[in-house]
Amino acid sequence: MARDIGQSELPASSDPSPLTLARLIEGEIIPRLLMAHRAGSDSDVIPMTTGVIAPAELERFSRMVMVSDLSALVDHVDLLTRRGVGIETIYFDLLSPAAKRLGEMWEADDCAFTDVTIGLCRLQQLVYEFADRMHVEAGGGDGRTALFALTPGDHHSFGLVLVVEYFRRAGWRTVCMPDATARDLRDAVRGEWFDLVGFSMADERWLDTLAPVISDVRTASMNEDVRVIVGGRAFETDPARVARVGADETAGDARQAVRVAEALFQRRQSVA
């Protein structure tokens, strides 16, 4: 029968010499520990909270993205996927909340603006790094084209990055204009056919800005029946704002946005 490390043979004396103990540690205990580590390195060392992102993990990761390079962050996310966390969970329960946490830390004066900027850049890089592992059901793309932009004046772009990537994976042709002015958007829809235009807004201060922008987009659009969806924290807190800005629908996140867009075009086809 195999012996445990604690069952290694010791001299009959109840008080072994330091030399004997050293030989025992070097010859038996250390090799067995190394073997145990190699055998368990792929699974045993992975935490047992399989498939979920714990609050402490989110907090630690939110601070990591401000100080770690991309390769270290990729390795960390890889470890989470080996632990059983799905890519969709990574996106919506880790990356997206981490972006919000960075904003909260900045507002609380817990970090500098440059730290937040670096962190958000890293989060966006992670979205693209793991995009090919993400499975998205076909979501009404069918060759349709969507234009996505931040509300002019707003600067919270991470949610927009997720939305664009989800639509692209769902079969849409996507154009992203995060820094577009109202004039840029008018020129874009005047010069190219878009089936859908989406706006993201985190800060409700820009509500009065968005309404005329949407009106101008509809008027200038090459597609007279263009659909407009909106999303972001400003609409999560008060869905009635969707009608106020003149949009057709809102969505809570990128996953829902794809489904909402698909439903919009299904309704249009059924009416036709």
C-alpha positions in Angstrom: 0.0 0.0 0.0 1.3 3.5 -0.8 2.4 5.6 2.1 1.3 9.1 2.8 4.0 11.7 3.3 3.4 11.6 7.0 4.0 7.9 7.0 7.6 8.0 5.8 9.9 5.9 7.7 11.7 7.5 10.6 14.3 6.0 12.8 13.1 4.1 15.9 14.3 6.9 18.0 11.5 9.3 18.9 13.9 12.2 18.5 15.5 11.9 15.0 18.7 13.9 14.3 18.6 17.1 12.1 20.6 15.2 9.4 18.1 12.4 9.3 15.2 14.9 9.0 17.0 16.8 6.2 17.6 13.6 4.2 13.9 12.6 4.7 12.7 16.0 3.5 15.1 16.1 0.5 14.7 12.5 -0.5 11.0 11.8 0.0 8.8 14.7 1.1 9.9 17.3 -1.5 9.7 14.8 -4.5 6.2 13.7 -3.4 5.0 17.3 -3.1 6.4 18.1 -6.6 4.6 15.0 -8.0 1.4 16.0 -6.3 1.6 19.5 -7.7 2.3 18.3 -11.3 -0.7 15.9 -11.1 -3.0 18.6 -9.8 -1.8 21.6 -11.7 -4.5 21.4 -14.4 -7.5 21.0 -12.1 -6.8 20.6 -8.4 -5.5 24.1 -7.9 -8.4 25.7 -9.6 -10.8 27.3 -7.1 -14.1 25.4 -6.4 -16.4 28.3 -7.2 -16.8 26.8 -10.7 -18.6 28.9 -13.4 -19.3 32.0 -11.4 -17.5 35.4 -10.8 -17.4 36.1 -7.0 -17.6 39.7 -5.8 -14.0 39.5 -4.5 -12.8 38.3 -7.9 -14.5 41.2 -9.6 -13.0 43.7 -7.2 -9.5 42.2 -7.6 -9.8 42.1 -11.4 -11.1 45.7 -11.6 -7.8 46.8 -10.0 -5.7 44.4 -12.0 -6.8 46.0 -15.4 -5.3 49.3 -14.3 -1.8 47.9 -13.5 -1.3 44.6 -15.5 -0.3 44.2 -19.1 -2.5 42.5 -21.6 -0.7 39.1 -21.5 -1.1 38.8 -17.8 -4.8 39.7 -18.1 -5.3 37.1 -20.9 -3.7 34.5 -18.7 -6.0 35.4 -15.8 -9.1 35.1 -18.0 -7.8 31.8 -19.4 -7.6 30.5 -15.9 -11.2 31.5 -15.2 -12.3 29.7 -18.4 -10.4 26.6 -17.2 -12.3 27.0 -13.9 -15.5 26.6 -15.9 -16.5 30.2 -16.4 -18.0 30.7 -19.9 -17.0 33.5 -22.2 -20.4 35.1 -22.0 -20.1 35.1 -18.2 -16.6 36.6 -18.6 -18.1 39.4 -20.8 -21.2 40.3 -18.8 -20.3 39.3 -15.2 -16.6 40.4 -15.2 -15.6 42.7 -18.0 -18.7 44.8 -18.1 -19.0 45.2 -14.3 -15.3 45.9 -14.1 -15.8 48.8 -16.5 -18.6 50.2 -14.2 -16.4 49.6 -11.2 -13.6 51.7 -12.7 -16.1 54.6 -13.1 -17.2 54.2 -9.5 -13.6 54.2 -8.3 -12.8 57.3 -10.3 -15.9 59.1 -9.0 -14.9 58.2 -5.5 -11.4 59.6 -6.1 -10.0 56.1 -5.5 -7.9 56.2 -8.7 -6.7 58.6 -11.3 -8.4 59.3 -14.7 -5.3 57.9 -16.5 -5.7 54.7 -14.5 -9.3 54.4 -15.6 -8.4 55.1 -19.2 -5.7 52.3 -19.1 -8.1 49.9 -17.5 -10.9 50.5 -20.0 -8.4 50.1 -22.9 -7.3 46.8 -21.4 -11.0 45.7 -21.1 -11.7 46.5 -24.7 -8.6 44.6 -25.8 -9.9 41.6 -23.8 -13.2 41.7 -25.6 -11.4 41.4 -29.0 -8.9 38.8 -27.6 -11.7 36.4 -26.7 -14.3 37.3 -29.3 -13.6 34.2 -31.5 -14.5 31.9 -28.5 -17.9 33.5 -28.1 -20.9 31.8 -29.6 -23.8 34.1 -30.5 -27.0 32.8 -32.0 -27.9 34.3 -35.4 -29.7 37.5 -34.5 -31.5 38.9 -37.6 -28.4 40.1 -39.3 -29.1 38.6 -42.7 -26.7 41.0 -44.4 -28.2 44.0 -42.6 -26.0 47.0 -41.6 -26.0 48.7 -38.3 -24.4 51.9 -37.2 -23.4 52.4 -33.5 -22.4 55.5 -31.8 -22.0 57.1 -28.4 -24.4 60.0 -27.7 -22.4 63.1 -28.7 -20.8 64.4 -25.5 -20.8 61.0 -23.7 -17.5 59.1 -23.3 -18.5 55.7 -21.8 -17.6 53.5 -24.7 -17.0 50.0 -23.3 -20.7 49.0 -23.5 -20.7 50.1 -27.1 -17.7 47.9 -27.9 -19.6 44.8 -26.5 -22.7 45.7 -28.5 -20.8 46.1 -31.8 -19.0 42.8 -31.2 -22.2 40.9 -30.5 -24.0 42.2 -33.5 -21.0 41.3 -35.7 -21.0 37.8 -34.3 -24.7 37.6 -34.9 -24.3 38.2 -38.7 -24.7 42.0 -38.9 -22.4 44.3 -40.8 -21.4 46.8 -38.2 -20.0 50.3 -38.3 -18.8 51.9 -35.1 -18.4 55.7 -34.7 -17.7 56.3 -31.0 -16.4 59.8 -31.4 -18.9 61.0 -34.0 -20.5 64.4 -33.9 -24.1 65.0 -34.8 -22.9 66.2 -38.2 -20.7 63.1 -38.7 -23.8 60.9 -38.0 -26.0 62.8 -40.5 -23.3 62.5 -43.2 -22.9 58.8 -42.5 -26.6 57.9 -42.8 -26.9 60.2 -45.8 -24.1 58.5 -47.7 -24.7 54.8 -46.8 -27.7 52.6 -46.2 -28.2 51.5 -42.6 -31.0 49.3 -41.4 -30.4 50.1 -37.8 -28.8 52.9 -35.8 -27.9 52.4 -32.1 -26.9 54.9 -29.5 -25.3 54.3 -26.1 -25.6 56.8 -23.2 -24.4 56.4 -19.6 -24.8 59.9 -18.4 -28.4 61.3 -18.4 -27.0 64.8 -18.8 -27.0 64.2 -22.6 -30.6 63.2 -22.9 -31.6 66.6 -24.4 -28.7 66.3 -26.8 -29.8 62.9 -28.2 -33.3 63.7 -29.1 -32.4 66.1 -32.0 -29.6 63.8 -33.1 -32.0 61.0 -33.6 -34.5 63.2 -35.3 -31.8 64.4 -37.7 -30.6 60.9 -38.4 -34.1 59.8 -39.4 -34.5 62.9 -41.6 -31.1 62.5 -43.3 -31.1 58.7 -43.6 -30.9 57.1 -47.0 -33.3 54.5 -45.5 -36.6 56.2 -44.7 -37.6 53.3 -42.4 -34.4 53.2 -40.4 -34.8 51.7 -36.9 -33.2 53.3 -33.8 -32.3 51.6 -30.5 -30.7 53.0 -27.4 -29.0 51.6 -24.4 -26.9 52.4 -21.4 -27.3 53.3 -17.8 -29.4 56.4 -18.6 -32.2 54.2 -20.0 -31.8 51.4 -17.5 -32.8 53.7 -14.7 -35.8 55.1 -16.6 -37.1 53.3 -19.7 -39.6 56.1 -20.4 -36.7 58.1 -21.7 -36.7 55.9 -24.9 -39.8 57.7 -26.1 -38.5 61.0 -24.9 -35.5 60.8 -27.3 -37.5 59.4 -30.2 -36.0 55.8 -30.3 -37.9 52.7 -31.2 -36.5 50.3 -28.5 -34.0 49.9 -25.7 -31.9 47.0 -24.5 -30.2 46.3 -21.2 -27.0 44.8 -22.6 -25.5 43.5 -25.9 -27.3 40.1 -25.7 -30.6 41.7 -25.4 -29.8 44.3 -28.0 -29.4 41.6 -30.7 -32.7 40.0 -29.7 -34.5 43.4 -29.7 -33.2 44.3 -33.1 -34.2 40.9 -34.5 -37.7 41.4 -33.1 -38.0 44.9 -34.6 -37.3 43.5 -38.1 -39.6 40.5 -37.6 -42.4 42.9 -36.7 -41.7 45.0 -39.8 -41.8 41.9 -42.0 -45.0 40.6 -40.5 -46.7 44.0 -41.1 -45.5 44.1 -44.7 
